[in-house]
Structures are given as structure tokens and as C-alpha cells.
Amino acid sequence: MNPFDFFAVMERYHSFQNPTSEAKLDLVMEYCGIRNGMRILDVGSGKGWLLRRLARRFDVRITGLEISHIFADEARRLIVEENLQDRITIVEGPAQTFRAEAESFDIVTCIGASFALGDKGSGLSNYENALDWMRRYARQGGSIVIGEVFANVHPLPDSLPRNRDYDVPLLWTLVEKMRQRDLYLRGLVESSLDDWNHYHSLHWQAAIDWALENPKSDEVAQLLDPARQRLEIEADGRLINWAVLVARNGLPHRELKCLG
Ligand SMILES: C[S@@+](CC[C@H](N)C(=O)[O-])C[C@H]1O[C@@H](n2cnc3c(N)ncnc32)[C@H](O)[C@@H]1O
């Protein structure tokens, strides 16, 4: 199964596709100081849960970038159903092909999709590439919001199956990479074990239901893969965690004497 179909099947029951909670995502937007009139760019917007929640509460203009036709379609359907078309636009395609004026957004978010902004030739991690890309579009004093995994223990035990292809730095390393780019942490939420278990329970139920609906399919083995489930049980929320970091883009250095 290609990755788009795989995630469409596995995340059919998710309203948002990350291991946090509604309350934590609301808190994240509070940390950004969201208010009427703001312009927001969301990379990897999935089914558009966050965008729709914001657009229902604030008079904001939001652009969501989404590569999966299935998720983009689902987001557009829900946007129309909720009559939010004037506030939200979904741009379908790879995020890196998106072009807009520099510094033209108040808030730039990327929740669980930093890999979409990666550049293998750069020698930097996807996370660092994502920060650089997002900074270009955020105004000075605006906010960058990024959801990312981090390691609770370092180094991770050798016994951990290595079947995921992302770097897992410590939380402080994520913050340090921000500071190197003139991005200053102003808010942080972390997932709890319950958040992870809820996130994966929806995956497991979706895999079981699809297997029962398609018992003859060769894809069943991929969906019910025990190595993936072992990693989800043994690592997620225990050895590896997830955070949404909110940073202010820049500080007025000349006015803050001690920063030079
Ligand atoms: C883990 S999901 C997170 C979705 C959403 N941000 C949320 O939290 O509910 C990652 C999303 O990024 C999208 N994506 C992956 N690669 C992308 C790319 N190159 N450009 C735009 N979107 C991409 C996926 O299709 C998926 O919807």
C-alpha cells in the first residue's frame, strides 16, 4: 500500500492526526496570541481539524498545504459543510512548491509534518529545514508552531526497533535549534501516555476494521504489522515523546541591550 493510502486507512477515525488532545491544541493557539484579522499558514494540514476550529472561533484567513488528495478532499468537504470557505483555502500539493510573499503570515504551523519541508542535500535535519522554511513566511514578532517527536532518554536503547526514519533529538535540542534561528520559545505542550494511547487506539481499530472488510487482501499484513505495534507500545510516550513548540519569530535585539 502506498503511504497515502496507508495513512488514509489508518487515520480514517482520527479527526486530527497527531498524539495530543483538543484542549492542548487550543492551548497552543492561545500561546500564539491568536486573534481576529490574523493570517495563518498550516503545513501538512490533513483533514483541517485545527484550521476549522480556528476559523469557527476567529475571523482569520487560513491557508492549509496538503499533499494527500484524500485528506485535502476530506478537509474541503468539511470546510463547505461548516460554511468556512471564506476563511480557509486548502492548497493541494507538496508544501515546498507553495509560494507567497515573505513574512506574510502572523502564524505558521506545521504539526507532525516537518518531513514535508526536509531537504536531504542540506546536511540539516527535517526539523531544522522546516524551521528555516517556516521563518521565511512568518512576520517578525509572529509565531512558529511545530509539532515534533523527541527522545525522553538519550541515546535510545539499541533494542528499540529502528523502523522509523526520523531523527529523535532531546527536547532541549529542539529548542536550541530554534534559538540558533532567532526563534524564542513562548509555549510548549507535551503529549501524555493517554494521548499516545488514544492516537494509536484509533490506528489499531482502523487496521482491524479494514482487515475484516478486506480479509483476502495482501495489505492486511502491513496494517497489522507487529513490529510497528511493538514500537508504538514500547517507545511512544515512554522513550519517545511528542511536543508542540510555539516560538516567537525574532526579538527586537537593538532594544534588548543584553542580546546585542
Ligand atoms: C501526521 S499528519 C498531520 C496532519 C495535521 N497537521 C494534524 O495534526 O491533524 C501529516 C500530514 O502531512 C501531509 N503531508 C505529507 N507530506 C507532505 C508534503 N510534502 N506537503 C504537504 N503535506 C504533506 C500528510 O498527507 C498528512 O496529512
PDBQT file of the ligand as one rigid body, heavy atoms in Angstrom, charges set to zero:
ROOT
HETATM    1  C1  LIG A 301       0.887  13.424  10.734  1.00  0.00    +0.000 C 
HETATM    2  S1  LIG A 301      -0.202  14.187   9.580  1.00  0.00    +0.000 S 
HETATM    3  C2  LIG A 301      -0.660  15.668  10.467  1.00  0.00    +0.000 C 
HETATM    4  C3  LIG A 301      -1.896  16.334   9.901  1.00  0.00    +0.000 C 
HETATM    5  C4  LIG A 301      -2.374  17.580  10.665  1.00  0.00    +0.000 C 
HETATM    6  N1  LIG A 301      -1.327  18.572  10.795  1.00  0.00    +0.000 N 
HETATM    7  C5  LIG A 301      -2.892  17.190  12.032  1.00  0.00    +0.000 C 
HETATM    8  O1  LIG A 301      -2.150  17.376  13.017  1.00  0.00    +0.000 OA
HETATM    9  O2  LIG A 301      -4.023  16.700  12.118  1.00  0.00    +0.000 OA
HETATM   10  C6  LIG A 301       0.912  14.819   8.329  1.00  0.00    +0.000 C 
HETATM   11  C7  LIG A 301       0.202  15.424   7.137  1.00  0.00    +0.000 C 
HETATM   12  O3  LIG A 301       1.170  15.977   6.245  1.00  0.00    +0.000 OA
HETATM   13  C8  LIG A 301       0.784  15.672   4.916  1.00  0.00    +0.000 C 
HETATM   14  N2  LIG A 301       1.990  15.739   4.057  1.00  0.00    +0.000 N 
HETATM   15  C9  LIG A 301       2.970  14.811   3.928  1.00  0.00    +0.000 A 
HETATM   16  N3  LIG A 301       3.911  15.239   3.057  1.00  0.00    +0.000 NA
HETATM   17  C10 LIG A 301       3.517  16.459   2.629  1.00  0.00    +0.000 A 
HETATM   18  C11 LIG A 301       4.048  17.417   1.719  1.00  0.00    +0.000 A 
HETATM   19  N4  LIG A 301       5.205  17.191   1.085  1.00  0.00    +0.000 N 
HETATM   20  N5  LIG A 301       3.386  18.568   1.512  1.00  0.00    +0.000 NA
HETATM   21  C12 LIG A 301       2.195  18.818   2.153  1.00  0.00    +0.000 A 
HETATM   22  N6  LIG A 301       1.632  17.942   3.022  1.00  0.00    +0.000 NA
HETATM   23  C13 LIG A 301       2.288  16.786   3.273  1.00  0.00    +0.000 A 
HETATM   24  C14 LIG A 301       0.189  14.279   5.041  1.00  0.00    +0.000 C 
HETATM   25  O4  LIG A 301      -0.592  13.918   3.931  1.00  0.00    +0.000 OA
HETATM   26  C15 LIG A 301      -0.599  14.412   6.331  1.00  0.00    +0.000 C 
HETATM   27  O5  LIG A 301      -1.884  14.911   6.106  1.00  0.00    +0.000 OA
ENDROOT
TORSDOF 0
